[in-house]
Amino acid sequence: MTNEVQQYHEFTQCTEKGAVRIHCYWPNPLVEGYIIRIHKHFFSNCSLDRVVWLDPPEEKLLALILVPVFLTLAMIALVVWCSKRSDLLG
């Protein structure tokens, strides 16, 4: 671990132990705000690249929608068919 990450880890452990020692739930809004400020200080050079979510190709999207629909219909048909069969056998 790098020195900054180690310091951040130690700070987080220290904060959690301190909060538990004074019978305070952890993290609470005040502690969270402090941790966020520390995080911004130590990790200010983090990449700001955002993930761009793209729709899947239409063929895959269609399959992802239709397969569960048809499986659900098949299960309903199977249950209905089995319930009719049990009436004949019983």
N, C-alpha and C positions, 0 to 999 in steps of 0.2 A: 504494500500500500504506500502511496505517496504520503508525504508529511501532512499535506492539507487534508487529505481524506482521513488520515489517522486522527488528526486534531478534531475534525468534524465528528468522527465516530466517538471519540472520548467526550466531546461536548454533549452529544446526544445521550450517552450513557449517564453522564453526570446530571443532566437535566432530569432524566427519568428517575434516577435514584433520589434526587432532591425533592421532586414532587411527591414521590411515594413516602418519603420520610416525614413530610409535613401533612400527610393524609389528603393530598390533593389528587384528583384524577388527572391522568396524563395521557395524551397532551390536552391542554385546555387552550382556549383562544389566545390568552396572553403568551403562553409558552410557545404555541404554534407561530405567532407573529415574530417572536424572538428568533425561533429556529429558522424561519423564512429569511429574516434579515441576515443571519449568519450564513445561511446557504447562498444568498445572493452575493455576499462578500467573498466567500471562498470559491464559489463556482460561477463567478461573473463571466468567465470566458467560455461557458458552455455553448455548444452549437445552437443557433437559433433556427436552423433548418426545420421546417415543418413537413410532416408527412402529408402528401397529397393523396387523398383517397379517390380512387377511380372506380367507376362502375365496372363490374365484370362484363365480359363479352355477352352479347344477348343470348347466345346458345346456352352458355353455362347458367345464366340467370334464369332462363326458361326451365332448364332442368332442375335447378334448385327450388323452383316454385312448384312445378308440376309433380315431381316425384313424391313429396309428402302429401299432396292433395290426393293423388291416385292411391297411395298406400292407405290413407285414411278411409277413402271410399271402399277399398278392397276389404279392410278390416270390418267396416260396418256391414258390408254385404255378407261376409263370413259369419259374423255374429247373428245376423238375421237368419241366414240359411241354417246354421246350427240350432237356433232356437226353434225353427219350424221342424227340423228333423227330430228334436227331442220330444215334440208334441206327438209325432207319429209313432215313436218308439215307446213312449210312456203310456 
